[in-house]
Amino acid sequence: MRFLTNSLAKKMWLTVTAAILITILYSYFLSYLFYEKIYVENVEESLLAEGERLALEYQGGPLADDLREKIDWYNSKSETEIFIVSNPRELSACLPFEIDYQTLIGKEEREELLKGNAVQKLGYEERFDRKIMGVIIPLLDENRLQGIIYLYLPLAKISEITQGFAYLWFIAAMIFTVVSIVLGTMLVKKLTKPLLDMKDAAEHVSQGHYDVHLAIDSKDEIGQLAHAFNHMSSSIQKEDERKRDFLANVSHELRTPISYVKGYSDALMSDMVQSDEERNNYLRLIHREAGRMERLVGDLLDLSKLESNEYKLEKMPLPLAQLIEDALEKYKPFIQEKGLELHYALDPDIIINGDEGRIEQVIQNIMDNSLRYTEKGEISIRLYQIKEKCWIDIEDTGIGIPEEHLNNIKQRFYRVNKGRTRSDGGTGLGLAISEKLVKLHQGELIVLSEVNKGTTVRIMLPVLEMD
């Protein structure tokens, strides 16, 4: 039994075969019952018609001898057994089998006969080993029952009637069964082939081969499942590529500071340093590279938390202008050191529902990039409201970003100029973290830029409506 149920194709084949056999048997027995019903009804109608024709010979009054003779003559010529009696009790002497008068003509049957209605009787007779259909026709004269005509006919067994029909049915059923099973098997194969293809494709995916694509163009549930599988495979492939890129980028980012730390520490430990000034210079370099690794690990932890669904913001009503001003204070010395100008226009009435530390982190990440890539000119910050949202525009006059890089600039570790970024300490995660934080505040972060003219980072956040 397990052999027949260890695959969907076999189960479907068994289901189709069982459905075909059940349909054939049900059709046969249904036809059998209908045929029997039609046969019995036809016999009954024939007996009624025959009895009513004979009753037309009765002219009233007591039953005449010539009427009895006519009925006897007709009985000798007909397949039906016909008797005419003036008293129903006389039937027991005429019939070749015993009858119970009260059972044959009870009170209800007698009332029907007195109304002029015929009475039909159906019963089993052991002597004939079959059912007998009987019809009683009343002979009335002025509402008085003068006699009856009794007609009966042993019914043929339905197996006798349908014997030839059964042979033909059996042959037709065998042909129908063979054809149906062949067509059903072809249908099962057609239906299960996409599922087998999906099984093979799933095994390939489980082995790390994510480039599998199912060529199934049907629009039904199987086609939709194949489309979902292709989408899943592509998503896994992209995620796997992102994971590989992520690991490669992390390794690449850590390799330089680790090599610096190891090289300078080896020099210090092997007494290759000739002077205190050189020793202090090596220590400063080790401290710088350790700080770079610390920032990278911190950014990676932040990004990991933000990409999990477990990260929770500690939101509260925030006066956004004040928060931005406080965040900018730490940058004023660096801006003056680079000879840049800082301009800002902040709407003091804007209140948002946000996490103070995380919003400040977004501002700082963007300001870090602006300072890093702006050598001359200015940095300006604007805070204003449009309908239910506030806009923060942080604009610089730096080197700008080529248009072909704008769609990817918010990806992890994506850099337009990798060499420059490594040299000045960036991790390549600032915009990725900022976008995650903005989205957690139900906002949006957009980067607009033009080469040699500057970059604008626009943050849109929902404003907290104060009652």
N, C-alpha and C positions, 0 to 999 in steps of 0.2 A: 504493500500500500504506500509505503514511503517513496518507493521508486516512482509511483504515479503522481505524487503530490510534492515532489522536490523542486518543481519549476512552475513558473506561471503558465508557460505554453502548454504543459501537460494538464494543468488544472483547467485552462480554458478549453482544451480539446475534450476533456472529460465532461465539462459543462455543456459544450455544444452537442456532444453525442447523447448525453442524458436528455437534453432538451428535445432533440430530434425523436428519440425513442418514446419519451413521454407524450409528445405531440401525436405520434403515430397511434399509440395505444389509446390515448384519449379520443382521437378522431374515430378510431374503430368502434370503441364502445358507445360513443355518442351516436354514431351512424346506426349501430345495432339497436339502440333504444328508439331512435327516431323511426327506423324501419319497422320495428315491432309495433310502435304506436300507430303508424300509418296503416299497417296491415289490419290491426284490430279494428280501427275506425272504418276502414273500407268494408270489412265483413259486416260490421254492425249496420252501416248505411245500406248495404246490399240486402240484408235480412229485413230491415224496416221497409225498404221500397218493395220488396217481394211480398211481404205480409200485407202492406197497404193495398197493393194491386189485387190480391186475393180477397181482401175484405170488401172490395167493391162489388163482388158477386153476391153479397148478402143483401136481400131485399126487405128484411124485417120479419118479425114474428119468430116462431120456433124454428130451429134449424131444419131445413128440408133435406130429404134423402139425396136429391139430385145435387145439392151443394156439397154434401159429404163426398159423393161420388167424384165430383169435379176436383175436390181437394185431394182425394186419394189418388186420382189419375195424375194430377200435377206432381204429387209427391213421388210417384214412381218415375217420373221423367227428370226430376230436379236432384241436384246434389244435396240440397238442403232437406232435412227431415221436417215434415210438416204434418201437424195434426189439428183437427178441428173437433172440439168437444163443446157440449152445452153446459157442462159443469166442470170446472177446473179440477175437481177431485178425480175425474175420470182419467187424467193424464197418467196417473200411476199405473194404470192398466195398459196404456199405450206405449210408454217409454221403455226402452231396453235397459234402464238402470233405475235404481230406487231413488225416490225423491221425497222430501218432506214438504207437504203441501203448505204448511205454515211458513216454511223458509222460502218456498218458491213464490207464493202470493200471500204476503202478509197484509196487515191492515192498510199500510200506506200504499202498497201496490194496488190493492183493491180500490182504494179511493181514486187513484190515478186512472184505473181502467173505467170506473164509473164516469169519469170526466171525459172519456173518449181518448185518453192518451195511452200510447203504447208504453210497455215496460221492458227495459233491457236487463238481462241477467248474465253475469259472467262468473263461472266457477270451475273448479277442477274436478274431473271425474276419473276415479282410479281405473275403472274398466277400460277407458280409452287411453289412460296415461297421458292426458293432455287436458287443456282447458276447453270449456264448452261455452260458446256464445249462444244465448237464447233470446228470443224476442216474443213478447206476448201482445197480440193485437185484439182489442176488445170488439165484440159485435153487439152494438146497443140498439134497442128499439124503445123509443120514448123513455130514455134514461134508465132503462132496465137492461141489465147484462144478460143477454140471451145465450151467449157462448163466447168462446175465444178461439183464435187461431194461434197455435204455438209453433214457432219455427226455431230449430237449433242446428248448429253446425260445429263439429269438433274442429278446433283451431289447429292448424299445422304448427309444429314446433318451429320456432324462429331459426333454429340451427338447420332445419331441413330447407327452409325457404332461402336462407342466406348462404347455403353451402357453396354454390357456384360463385356467389358474390365474394365469399371469404377467400376463395382461391385467387380470384382476380385481385382482391385487396392485398393479399399476402405478396403476390408478385410485384404489384405496384409499390407496396411499402418497402420491399427489399431494394428495388431500383432507387426509390426516393432516399432510402437510408444511405446507400453507397454514394450516390451523387452528393447528398448533403454533407456526409462526412468528408468527402474529398474537397468540396468547396469550403467547408468549415475549417479543415486543416490548412488550406491555402490562406483563408482569412486570419486564422490564428497566427500563422507565420508572419503575415504582413503586419499584424498588430504588435507582435512581440519583437520583431526585428529592431525597431527603434529602441526598445527597452534593453535589448541585448547590446546594441551599440552604446547606449548610455552606460551599461555595466562595464564594458571594456574601457570606455572613456574614463569612467570613475577610477578604475584600477590604474590607468596611466597617470591620472592626476594624483592619486595616492602615492605614486612612485616619484612624484616631483616633476612630471612632464605636463606643464600647464598650457601648452600650446595646442591642446586638443580642441577641435571644433566639430560639432555635429551638424551634418548637412541634412536637416529635417525641415521641410518647408510646409508641413501641414499646419492648419490653423486650429486643430482640436486641442484637447488637453495634453496629449502626448507632444504635439508641436510646441505648446506653451512650456511644457516641462523641459524640452530640449533647448528652447530659447533661454529659459532660466538657468539651465546647466551651462550653456555657452557664456552667459553673463557672469555666472559664478566663477567659471574657469578663468575668464579674462580678469576678473577682479582679484582672484588669488594670484594670478601671474603678475599683475601690477603691484600687488602688495608684496609679493616675493621680491620683485625687482626693487621696490622701495626699501625693503629690509636689507637687501644686499648693498644697495647704494648707501643706506644709512650706516651700516657697519663699516663699509669702505671709507665713508666720509669721517666717521668717528676715529677710525684707525689713522686716517691721513692727518686729521687735526691733532691727534695726540702724539703722532710720531715726532713732529718737529720739536714741541716743548720737551718731550721725554728725552730726545737725543741731546738737546741743549743741557738739560739738567744732568743727564748721565755724563756728558763730555766735560762740563765744567766741574762737576763733583769729582770725577776721576783725576782731573788736573789738580784739584785742591788736595785730594788724598795722596797723590804721588809726589807732592812737594815740587811740582813743576812751576809754581808761582814764585816769581823772584822778588816781588815787593808787596807791601801792604796795600798800595793803591790798586794793583792788579788783582789782589785777592778780594778786595772790596768790590771791584768791578765784576768779578765772577759771581760773587754772592748776590749782587743786585740782579744780574742776569738770571741766576737760578730762581730768585724771588719772583722776577717778572714772569718767567715761564711757569712757575708753580701757580701764580695768580691766574694765568691764562687757562691752565688745566682746571683750576677751581671754578672759573666762570663757565667753562664748557660743561663740566659735570653738573653744575647748578642748573644751567639751561636745559641740559638733557633731562634732569629730574623734573624740572618744571613742565617740560613738554610731555614727558611720560604721564604725569599727573593729569595734565589738561586733556590728553587723548583718552583717558579712562573716564568712564561714566561716574566714577566715585568722587570726582573733584567737586567741592562745594564752595561757592562764593559766600563771603560774609557781607551781605548787602545792607546798605543804610542810605538815608537821604544825604547827598553830597552837594555842596555848593561848588560846581565844577570850576568856575573861574579861580577861586581861591586855591583849589587843589593844583591847578596848572601853574599858577604863580609860584607856589611853594616848590613845585618840582623844578621850575626853571632857575631857582636861586643858585643851585649847585653848579649850573652850567655857565653862569655869568663870568667867572674867572677864566674859564677855558675859551669862551667866546672872545674875551678881550685879549687873551694871549695870542689867538690866531688873527686878531685884527678884524673880526667880523662885527656886524651890527645885529642887534636883537630888537625886533619890533613885535609887539603883541597888542591885540584889541580883543578884550574878553567881555562878554555879556555877563554881568554879575548876578542877574536874576535867574539864570538857568540852574535848575536842581535836577539831579539824576538819582536813580536808585542803583547804587553800585558798590563794589568792593574798593575801598580807598587805596589799599596797597597795590591791587592789581591794575587799577586805572593809572596810578602813578607809574607802575612798571611799564605800561604801554607807552606813556609819554616819554619816559626815559629811553626806551629802546629806539624810538623813532628819532629822538634828539641825538642819541649816540651816532646813528647813521648819518644824520644831517651834518654833524660836526666832522665826522670822519671823511666825508666826501665833498666838503665845501672848503675851498682854500681862500676864497675872497668873496666879498659881497655881503649878504645878510641872510639871517634866518628870521622868518616871521610866523607868528601863531595867531590864528583868528578863532574865536568861539562865538557862534551865532545860532539862532534858532530858525527853522523852517517847518511850519506846521507842528506836528507832534514830535519832531526830532531835532536834536542839536547837532551841529556840524563843528568838528575841530579840524582846521586846515593847518598843517605844519609844512611850510614851504621854505625851500632853500635855493640858493643860486649856485649849486655845486655842479659836478661834472655830468649829472643826469644819467639816465638808463636807456640804452637802445630799445627801440620798440619791440624787437623780437624777444627780448628778455622779460618784458613786463608781465606776461602771463605766468611765468615761472618764478618770479622774484620772491614770492611768499612761501616757496617750498623750503623744506629743511636743507640747510647747507648749500643752497643754491647761491652762487656768486657770479657776478659779471666779470670781476677781476680777482681771481683767487689769490694771486701773488700779493696784491696790494692788501687784501683783507688779512692774510696771515701775518703780514708784517706789522699791521697796526692793532692786532689783538682781537679782531672780531671772530665770533663763533659761527656766523651764518645761520643762527637760530632766532635772532631777534624778531624779524617780521613774522615768522611762523608762530612764535609764542604770542605775539601781539594780536595776530588775527584770531587765534584760539580764544584769547581773553575777551576780545571784542564780541565774538559770536556768543560767548557765554553770557554776555550782557545784552543779548538780542540785538546786536548792532552789526555794522558792516565796515570793513576797512578796504579802501581803494587806493591804489598807487598810480599817480599820473606823473609822467616824466618826459623830458625832451633833452636830447644830448646837448651838452655845453650850455644849457639854459637853466637847468635845475629840476628838482623833484618836489612834488606835492603829495603828501600822505593825508588822505581825508578819512576821518573817523565819524561815523554817524551812529548816534546812540538815542534811545527813546528818552524823552523828557518826563520827569515825574510831575504829574498834574497835581497841583496843590489846591485843595478845596478852600 
